[in-house]
């Protein structure tokens, strides 16, 4: 009477590991490209969100663009360096998220 064998040989295990490694080498670049496309789509969505918020601001303020800070004005103090004058702060109420 023969015993039934339930295990795998070393060669069979190495072949399976090699096949998995080859598949992984093929699929990793595909996953990284998909991740990069997702980042690009998120960036495009954020840019569209900011553009729409700026257009809503312009519509609410009689078709006038928001004033911006003057970063090249030296160390002058006053309302030119007021953080509430930054365009990012001015369009924030019109945006869906921060």
N, CA, C and O atoms as CSV, one atom per row, in Angstrom:
chain,resi,resn,atom,element,x,y,z
A,1,UNK,N,N,0.835,-1.175,0.000
A,1,UNK,CA,C,0.000,0.000,0.000
A,1,UNK,C,C,0.887,1.247,0.000
A,1,UNK,O,O,1.827,1.353,0.788
A,2,UNK,N,N,0.568,2.211,-0.915
A,2,UNK,CA,C,1.379,3.425,-1.054
A,2,UNK,C,C,0.798,4.551,-0.198
A,2,UNK,O,O,-0.416,4.674,-0.036
A,3,UNK,N,N,1.689,5.353,0.333
A,3,UNK,CA,C,1.259,6.521,1.087
A,3,UNK,C,C,0.915,7.660,0.113
A,3,UNK,O,O,1.576,7.837,-0.911
A,4,UNK,N,N,-0.111,8.411,0.447
A,4,UNK,CA,C,-0.459,9.568,-0.373
A,4,UNK,C,C,0.420,10.750,0.029
A,4,UNK,O,O,0.670,10.990,1.210
A,5,UNK,N,N,0.869,11.463,-0.960
A,5,UNK,CA,C,1.744,12.616,-0.741
A,5,UNK,C,C,0.922,13.899,-0.829
A,5,UNK,O,O,0.242,14.123,-1.830
A,6,UNK,N,N,0.972,14.758,0.220
A,6,UNK,CA,C,0.179,15.977,0.253
A,6,UNK,C,C,1.034,17.246,0.181
A,6,UNK,O,O,0.474,18.337,0.070
A,7,UNK,N,N,2.318,17.152,0.239
A,7,UNK,CA,C,3.184,18.326,0.248
A,7,UNK,C,C,3.651,18.700,-1.144
A,7,UNK,O,O,3.393,17.998,-2.122
A,8,UNK,N,N,4.356,19.842,-1.207
A,8,UNK,CA,C,4.932,20.317,-2.455
A,8,UNK,C,C,6.436,20.118,-2.396
A,8,UNK,O,O,7.041,20.144,-1.324
A,9,UNK,N,N,7.019,19.921,-3.549
A,9,UNK,CA,C,8.477,19.814,-3.604
A,9,UNK,C,C,9.072,21.216,-3.641
A,9,UNK,O,O,8.372,22.199,-3.884
A,10,UNK,N,N,10.355,21.288,-3.401
A,10,UNK,CA,C,11.058,22.572,-3.418
A,10,UNK,C,C,10.987,23.200,-4.808
A,10,UNK,O,O,10.808,24.414,-4.916
A,11,UNK,N,N,11.117,22.440,-5.834
A,11,UNK,CA,C,11.060,22.947,-7.209
A,11,UNK,C,C,9.682,23.560,-7.501
A,11,UNK,O,O,9.592,24.629,-8.106
A,12,UNK,N,N,8.630,22.893,-7.078
A,12,UNK,CA,C,7.284,23.418,-7.309
A,12,UNK,C,C,7.085,24.756,-6.588
A,12,UNK,O,O,6.493,25.680,-7.145
A,13,UNK,N,N,7.572,24.854,-5.371
A,13,UNK,CA,C,7.459,26.114,-4.633
A,13,UNK,C,C,8.252,27.234,-5.300
A,13,UNK,O,O,7.780,28.369,-5.377
A,14,UNK,N,N,9.449,26.923,-5.779
A,14,UNK,CA,C,10.270,27.931,-6.459
A,14,UNK,C,C,9.623,28.404,-7.757
A,14,UNK,O,O,9.693,29.585,-8.098
A,15,UNK,N,N,8.999,27.483,-8.474
A,15,UNK,CA,C,8.321,27.864,-9.716
A,15,UNK,C,C,7.154,28.797,-9.412
A,15,UNK,O,O,6.962,29.787,-10.119
A,16,UNK,N,N,6.378,28.505,-8.387
A,16,UNK,CA,C,5.253,29.362,-8.019
A,16,UNK,C,C,5.747,30.740,-7.587
A,16,UNK,O,O,5.157,31.752,-7.963
A,17,UNK,N,N,6.816,30.788,-6.807
A,17,UNK,CA,C,7.373,32.079,-6.375
A,17,UNK,C,C,7.890,32.865,-7.570
A,17,UNK,O,O,7.711,34.082,-7.630
A,18,UNK,N,N,8.526,32.193,-8.519
A,18,UNK,CA,C,9.028,32.874,-9.719
A,18,UNK,C,C,7.879,33.443,-10.546
A,18,UNK,O,O,7.976,34.561,-11.053
A,19,UNK,N,N,6.806,32.696,-10.683
A,19,UNK,CA,C,5.647,33.186,-11.442
A,19,UNK,C,C,5.037,34.405,-10.755
A,19,UNK,O,O,4.669,35.370,-11.426
A,20,UNK,N,N,4.925,34.376,-9.438
A,20,UNK,CA,C,4.384,35.518,-8.695
A,20,UNK,C,C,5.290,36.735,-8.853
A,20,UNK,O,O,4.805,37.856,-9.000
A,21,UNK,N,N,6.596,36.519,-8.821
A,21,UNK,CA,C,7.542,37.624,-8.978
A,21,UNK,C,C,7.434,38.246,-10.369
A,21,UNK,O,O,7.498,39.468,-10.503
A,22,UNK,N,N,7.274,37.433,-11.389
A,22,UNK,CA,C,7.137,37.952,-12.755
A,22,UNK,C,C,5.849,38.751,-12.892
A,22,UNK,O,O,5.854,39.828,-13.488
A,23,UNK,N,N,4.764,38.252,-12.359
A,23,UNK,CA,C,3.499,38.978,-12.409
A,23,UNK,C,C,3.588,40.307,-11.650
A,23,UNK,O,O,3.063,41.325,-12.102
A,24,UNK,N,N,4.251,40.285,-10.507
A,24,UNK,CA,C,4.420,41.520,-9.730
A,24,UNK,C,C,5.243,42.539,-10.516
A,24,UNK,O,O,4.920,43.727,-10.523
A,25,UNK,N,N,6.306,42.076,-11.180
A,25,UNK,CA,C,7.147,42.982,-11.967
A,25,UNK,C,C,6.367,43.598,-13.122
A,25,UNK,O,O,6.633,44.733,-13.518
A,26,UNK,N,N,5.416,42.863,-13.655
A,26,UNK,CA,C,4.596,43.385,-14.744
A,26,UNK,C,C,3.557,44.371,-14.213
A,26,UNK,O,O,3.284,45.382,-14.860
A,27,UNK,N,N,2.977,44.094,-13.052
A,27,UNK,CA,C,1.860,44.891,-12.555
A,27,UNK,C,C,2.260,46.146,-11.784
A,27,UNK,O,O,1.485,47.102,-11.760
A,28,UNK,N,N,3.433,46.187,-11.153
A,28,UNK,CA,C,3.815,47.355,-10.364
A,28,UNK,C,C,3.864,48.638,-11.193
A,28,UNK,O,O,3.355,49.657,-10.725
A,29,UNK,N,N,4.445,48.651,-12.395
A,29,UNK,CA,C,4.415,49.892,-13.192
A,29,UNK,C,C,2.990,50.324,-13.545
A,29,UNK,O,O,2.698,51.519,-13.598
A,30,UNK,N,N,2.115,49.365,-13.784
A,30,UNK,CA,C,0.726,49.695,-14.105
A,30,UNK,C,C,0.065,50.388,-12.913
A,30,UNK,O,O,-0.650,51.376,-13.084
A,31,UNK,N,N,0.304,49.868,-11.709
A,31,UNK,CA,C,-0.275,50.476,-10.520
A,31,UNK,C,C,0.288,51.870,-10.271
A,31,UNK,O,O,-0.449,52.769,-9.866
A,32,UNK,N,N,1.581,52.059,-10.506
A,32,UNK,CA,C,2.167,53.384,-10.279
A,32,UNK,C,C,1.634,54.389,-11.296
A,32,UNK,O,O,1.430,55.555,-10.957
A,33,UNK,N,N,1.404,53.956,-12.538
A,33,UNK,CA,C,0.818,54.856,-13.531
A,33,UNK,C,C,-0.614,55.214,-13.157
A,33,UNK,O,O,-1.031,56.359,-13.330
A,34,UNK,N,N,-1.359,54.257,-12.652
A,34,UNK,CA,C,-2.737,54.531,-12.225
A,34,UNK,C,C,-2.744,55.504,-11.052
A,34,UNK,O,O,-3.601,56.385,-10.984
A,35,UNK,N,N,-1.801,55.352,-10.133
A,35,UNK,CA,C,-1.713,56.260,-8.987
A,35,UNK,C,C,-1.392,57.676,-9.462
A,35,UNK,O,O,-1.957,58.643,-8.952
A,36,UNK,N,N,-0.490,57.804,-10.434
A,36,UNK,CA,C,-0.130,59.119,-10.964
A,36,UNK,C,C,-1.316,59.761,-11.681
A,36,UNK,O,O,-1.536,60.965,-11.552
A,37,UNK,N,N,-2.068,58.984,-12.421
A,37,UNK,CA,C,-3.266,59.513,-13.091
A,37,UNK,C,C,-4.297,59.989,-12.055
A,37,UNK,O,O,-4.974,60.995,-12.264
A,38,UNK,N,N,-4.407,59.267,-10.952
A,38,UNK,CA,C,-5.324,59.682,-9.886
A,38,UNK,C,C,-4.874,61.004,-9.268
A,38,UNK,O,O,-5.706,61.859,-8.966
A,39,UNK,N,N,-3.573,61.178,-9.077
A,39,UNK,CA,C,-3.060,62.448,-8.541
A,39,UNK,C,C,-3.339,63.590,-9.505
A,39,UNK,O,O,-3.719,64.683,-9.085
A,40,UNK,N,N,-3.148,63.336,-10.809
A,40,UNK,CA,C,-3.415,64.361,-11.812
A,40,UNK,C,C,-4.893,64.742,-11.815
A,40,UNK,O,O,-5.234,65.920,-11.930
A,41,UNK,N,N,-5.761,63.756,-11.690
A,41,UNK,CA,C,-7.198,64.030,-11.674
A,41,UNK,C,C,-7.567,64.848,-10.433
A,41,UNK,O,O,-8.397,65.753,-10.517
A,42,UNK,N,N,-6.965,64.541,-9.294
A,42,UNK,CA,C,-7.238,65.293,-8.067
A,42,UNK,C,C,-6.754,66.731,-8.203
A,42,UNK,O,O,-7.428,67.661,-7.761
A,43,UNK,N,N,-5.592,66.914,-8.812
A,43,UNK,CA,C,-5.052,68.264,-9.010
A,43,UNK,C,C,-5.965,69.065,-9.940
A,43,UNK,O,O,-6.255,70.232,-9.677
A,44,UNK,N,N,-6.409,68.443,-11.011
A,44,UNK,CA,C,-7.314,69.115,-11.944
A,44,UNK,C,C,-8.621,69.493,-11.249
A,44,UNK,O,O,-9.158,70.577,-11.474
A,45,UNK,N,N,-9.123,68.609,-10.418
A,45,UNK,CA,C,-10.345,68.891,-9.672
A,45,UNK,C,C,-10.154,70.068,-8.724
A,45,UNK,O,O,-11.030,70.926,-8.611
A,46,UNK,N,N,-9.010,70.112,-8.040
A,46,UNK,CA,C,-8.726,71.221,-7.125
A,46,UNK,C,C,-8.621,72.546,-7.879
A,46,UNK,O,O,-9.123,73.570,-7.414
A,47,UNK,N,N,-7.964,72.524,-9.049
A,47,UNK,CA,C,-7.836,73.742,-9.844
A,47,UNK,C,C,-9.203,74.228,-10.321
A,47,UNK,O,O,-9.480,75.427,-10.308
A,48,UNK,N,N,-10.040,73.308,-10.734
A,48,UNK,CA,C,-11.392,73.670,-11.171
A,48,UNK,C,C,-12.178,74.262,-9.999
A,48,UNK,O,O,-12.907,75.239,-10.168
A,49,UNK,N,N,-12.031,73.674,-8.820
A,49,UNK,CA,C,-12.721,74.164,-7.633
A,49,UNK,C,C,-12.296,75.597,-7.325
A,49,UNK,O,O,-13.141,76.439,-7.024
A,50,UNK,N,N,-10.988,75.884,-7.397
A,50,UNK,CA,C,-10.510,77.237,-7.123
A,50,UNK,C,C,-10.990,78.213,-8.193
A,50,UNK,O,O,-11.334,79.353,-7.880
A,51,UNK,N,N,-11.017,77.781,-9.444
A,51,UNK,CA,C,-11.482,78.652,-10.530
A,51,UNK,C,C,-12.955,78.991,-10.368
A,51,UNK,O,O,-13.356,80.143,-10.541
A,52,UNK,N,N,-13.752,78.000,-10.039
A,52,UNK,CA,C,-15.183,78.235,-9.845
A,52,UNK,C,C,-15.421,79.167,-8.649
A,52,UNK,O,O,-16.299,80.028,-8.697
A,53,UNK,N,N,-14.640,78.992,-7.582
A,53,UNK,CA,C,-14.773,79.867,-6.414
A,53,UNK,C,C,-14.398,81.301,-6.776
A,53,UNK,O,O,-15.062,82.246,-6.349
A,54,UNK,N,N,-13.338,81.463,-7.560
A,54,UNK,CA,C,-12.934,82.813,-7.972
A,54,UNK,C,C,-14.006,83.454,-8.845
A,54,UNK,O,O,-14.271,84.649,-8.716
A,55,UNK,N,N,-14.625,82.679,-9.728
A,55,UNK,CA,C,-15.685,83.223,-10.572
A,55,UNK,C,C,-16.910,83.604,-9.744
A,55,UNK,O,O,-17.563,84.607,-10.034
A,56,UNK,N,N,-17.223,82.827,-8.729
A,56,UNK,CA,C,-18.345,83.173,-7.859
A,56,UNK,C,C,-18.044,84.451,-7.076
A,56,UNK,O,O,-18.921,85.293,-6.882
A,57,UNK,N,N,-16.786,84.585,-6.627
A,57,UNK,CA,C,-16.378,85.818,-5.942
A,57,UNK,C,C,-16.558,87.015,-6.875
A,57,UNK,O,O,-17.108,88.044,-6.484
A,58,UNK,N,N,-16.089,86.865,-8.104
A,58,UNK,CA,C,-16.193,87.951,-9.084
A,58,UNK,C,C,-17.656,88.308,-9.334
A,58,UNK,O,O,-17.990,89.488,-9.431
A,59,UNK,N,N,-18.519,87.327,-9.437
A,59,UNK,CA,C,-19.948,87.599,-9.652
A,59,UNK,C,C,-20.571,88.326,-8.468
A,59,UNK,O,O,-21.439,89.179,-8.655
A,60,UNK,N,N,-20.142,88.002,-7.257
A,60,UNK,CA,C,-20.701,88.646,-6.069
A,60,UNK,C,C,-20.185,90.067,-5.861
A,60,UNK,O,O,-20.852,90.876,-5.216
A,61,UNK,N,N,-19.008,90.380,-6.396
A,61,UNK,CA,C,-18.397,91.693,-6.167
A,61,UNK,C,C,-18.365,92.529,-7.443
A,61,UNK,O,O,-17.338,93.119,-7.780
A,62,UNK,N,N,-19.473,92.577,-8.138
A,62,UNK,CA,C,-19.662,93.463,-9.300
A,62,UNK,C,C,-18.598,93.268,-10.382
A,62,UNK,O,O,-18.049,94.236,-10.908
A,63,UNK,N,N,-18.324,92.039,-10.695
A,63,UNK,CA,C,-17.403,91.693,-11.787
A,63,UNK,C,C,-15.994,92.252,-11.586
A,63,UNK,O,O,-15.307,92.593,-12.549
A,64,UNK,N,N,-15.579,92.339,-10.328
A,64,UNK,CA,C,-14.217,92.825,-10.039
A,64,UNK,C,C,-13.403,91.692,-9.444
A,64,UNK,O,O,-13.887,90.927,-8.610
A,65,UNK,N,N,-12.154,91.599,-9.890
A,65,UNK,CA,C,-11.260,90.584,-9.340
A,65,UNK,C,C,-10.805,90.992,-7.948
A,65,UNK,O,O,-10.783,92.174,-7.605
A,66,UNK,N,N,-10.442,89.994,-7.157
A,66,UNK,CA,C,-9.983,90.287,-5.801
A,66,UNK,C,C,-8.588,90.904,-5.843
A,66,UNK,O,O,-7.777,90.588,-6.714
A,67,UNK,N,N,-8.327,91.786,-4.886
A,67,UNK,CA,C,-7.003,92.379,-4.799
A,67,UNK,C,C,-6.055,91.350,-4.188
A,67,UNK,O,O,-6.469,90.459,-3.447
A,68,UNK,N,N,-4.806,91.493,-4.511
A,68,UNK,CA,C,-3.816,90.557,-3.978
A,68,UNK,C,C,-2.762,91.311,-3.190
A,68,UNK,O,O,-2.643,92.533,-3.278
A,69,UNK,N,N,-2.007,90.554,-2.422
A,69,UNK,CA,C,-0.915,91.155,-1.662
A,69,UNK,C,C,0.232,91.513,-2.585
A,69,UNK,O,O,0.406,90.914,-3.646
A,70,UNK,N,N,0.992,92.475,-2.178
A,70,UNK,CA,C,2.182,92.866,-2.916
A,70,UNK,C,C,3.393,92.309,-2.177
A,70,UNK,O,O,3.799,92.858,-1.152
A,71,UNK,N,N,3.970,91.232,-2.682
A,71,UNK,CA,C,5.103,90.603,-2.006
A,71,UNK,C,C,6.421,91.299,-2.320
A,71,UNK,O,O,7.414,91.067,-1.629
A,72,UNK,N,N,6.454,92.135,-3.332
A,72,UNK,CA,C,7.712,92.771,-3.713
A,72,UNK,C,C,7.819,94.202,-3.194
A,72,UNK,O,O,8.643,94.974,-3.686
A,73,UNK,N,N,7.002,94.567,-2.212
A,73,UNK,CA,C,6.971,95.947,-1.725
A,73,UNK,C,C,7.938,96.192,-0.570
A,73,UNK,O,O,7.856,97.244,0.065
A,74,UNK,N,N,8.827,95.291,-0.279
A,74,UNK,CA,C,9.764,95.493,0.815
A,74,UNK,C,C,9.137,95.186,2.153
A,74,UNK,O,O,8.271,94.318,2.258
A,75,UNK,N,N,9.575,95.900,3.182
A,75,UNK,CA,C,9.097,95.643,4.543
A,75,UNK,C,C,8.035,96.648,4.973
A,75,UNK,O,O,7.896,96.922,6.165
A,76,UNK,N,N,7.302,97.188,4.045
A,76,UNK,CA,C,6.276,98.150,4.414
A,76,UNK,C,C,5.165,97.440,5.176
A,76,UNK,O,O,4.715,96.358,4.799
A,77,UNK,N,N,4.744,98.072,6.244
A,77,UNK,CA,C,3.627,97.529,7.007
A,77,UNK,C,C,2.352,98.212,6.553
A,77,UNK,O,O,2.390,99.221,5.849
A,78,UNK,N,N,1.253,97.669,6.951
A,78,UNK,CA,C,-0.021,98.263,6.567
A,78,UNK,C,C,-0.921,97.214,5.953
A,78,UNK,O,O,-0.694,96.012,6.089
A,79,UNK,N,N,-1.954,97.698,5.268
A,79,UNK,CA,C,-2.930,96.758,4.753
A,79,UNK,C,C,-2.417,95.953,3.562
A,79,UNK,O,O,-3.070,94.988,3.162
A,80,UNK,N,N,-1.291,96.307,2.990
A,80,UNK,CA,C,-0.749,95.513,1.890
A,80,UNK,C,C,-0.354,94.110,2.353
A,80,UNK,O,O,-0.386,93.163,1.567
A,81,UNK,N,N,0.014,93.979,3.614
A,81,UNK,CA,C,0.447,92.687,4.142
A,81,UNK,C,C,-0.593,92.093,5.096
A,81,UNK,O,O,-0.264,91.268,5.948
A,82,UNK,N,N,-1.808,92.506,4.948
A,82,UNK,CA,C,-2.902,91.978,5.753
A,82,UNK,C,C,-3.270,90.575,5.219
A,82,UNK,O,O,-3.597,90.433,4.041
A,83,UNK,N,N,-3.217,89.551,6.072
A,83,UNK,CA,C,-3.502,88.188,5.590
A,83,UNK,C,C,-4.916,88.017,5.039
A,83,UNK,O,O,-5.162,87.103,4.252
A,84,UNK,N,N,-5.844,88.878,5.438
A,84,UNK,CA,C,-7.212,88.737,4.934
A,84,UNK,C,C,-7.340,89.217,3.494
A,84,UNK,O,O,-8.383,89.025,2.869
A,85,UNK,N,N,-6.291,89.840,2.962
A,85,UNK,CA,C,-6.338,90.308,1.581
A,85,UNK,C,C,-5.822,89.268,0.606
A,85,UNK,O,O,-5.873,89.488,-0.604
A,86,UNK,N,N,-5.336,88.164,1.088
A,86,UNK,CA,C,-4.858,87.127,0.185
A,86,UNK,C,C,-6.025,86.538,-0.593
A,86,UNK,O,O,-7.111,86.351,-0.043
A,87,UNK,N,N,-5.808,86.251,-1.846
A,87,UNK,CA,C,-6.904,85.740,-2.681
A,87,UNK,C,C,-7.402,84.391,-2.190
A,87,UNK,O,O,-8.580,84.073,-2.348
A,88,UNK,N,N,-6.509,83.586,-1.588
A,88,UNK,CA,C,-6.941,82.284,-1.074
A,88,UNK,C,C,-7.966,82.442,0.035
A,88,UNK,O,O,-8.923,81.673,0.129
A,89,UNK,N,N,-7.754,83.457,0.882
A,89,UNK,CA,C,-8.675,83.709,1.994
A,89,UNK,C,C,-9.995,84.260,1.467
A,89,UNK,O,O,-11.061,83.944,1.996
A,90,UNK,N,N,-9.924,85.076,0.433
A,90,UNK,CA,C,-11.137,85.700,-0.096
A,90,UNK,C,C,-12.050,84.716,-0.809
A,90,UNK,O,O,-13.269,84.885,-0.779
A,91,UNK,N,N,-11.495,83.693,-1.450
A,91,UNK,CA,C,-12.360,82.743,-2.164
A,91,UNK,C,C,-12.744,81.539,-1.305
A,91,UNK,O,O,-13.546,80.709,-1.732
A,92,UNK,N,N,-12.184,81.434,-0.105
A,92,UNK,CA,C,-12.469,80.282,0.753
A,92,UNK,C,C,-13.960,80.052,1.020
A,92,UNK,O,O,-14.392,78.900,0.990
A,93,UNK,N,N,-14.754,81.069,1.274
A,93,UNK,CA,C,-16.195,80.802,1.521
A,93,UNK,C,C,-16.912,80.177,0.325
A,93,UNK,O,O,-17.980,79.586,0.485
A,94,UNK,N,N,-16.340,80.303,-0.859
A,94,UNK,CA,C,-16.973,79.765,-2.058
A,94,UNK,C,C,-16.515,78.353,-2.394
A,94,UNK,O,O,-17.017,77.736,-3.333
A,95,UNK,N,N,-15.566,77.848,-1.629
A,95,UNK,CA,C,-14.992,76.532,-1.955
A,95,UNK,C,C,-15.665,75.425,-1.138
A,95,UNK,O,O,-16.182,75.654,-0.045
A,96,UNK,N,N,-15.637,74.204,-1.715
A,96,UNK,CA,C,-16.237,73.056,-1.046
A,96,UNK,C,C,-15.384,72.559,0.108
A,96,UNK,O,O,-15.912,72.094,1.118
A,97,UNK,N,N,-14.077,72.653,-0.035
A,97,UNK,CA,C,-13.186,72.187,1.034
A,97,UNK,C,C,-11.976,73.093,1.115
A,97,UNK,O,O,-11.713,73.890,0.214
A,98,UNK,N,N,-11.252,72.958,2.197
A,98,UNK,CA,C,-10.072,73.824,2.405
A,98,UNK,C,C,-8.933,73.321,1.559
A,98,UNK,O,O,-7.847,73.900,1.579
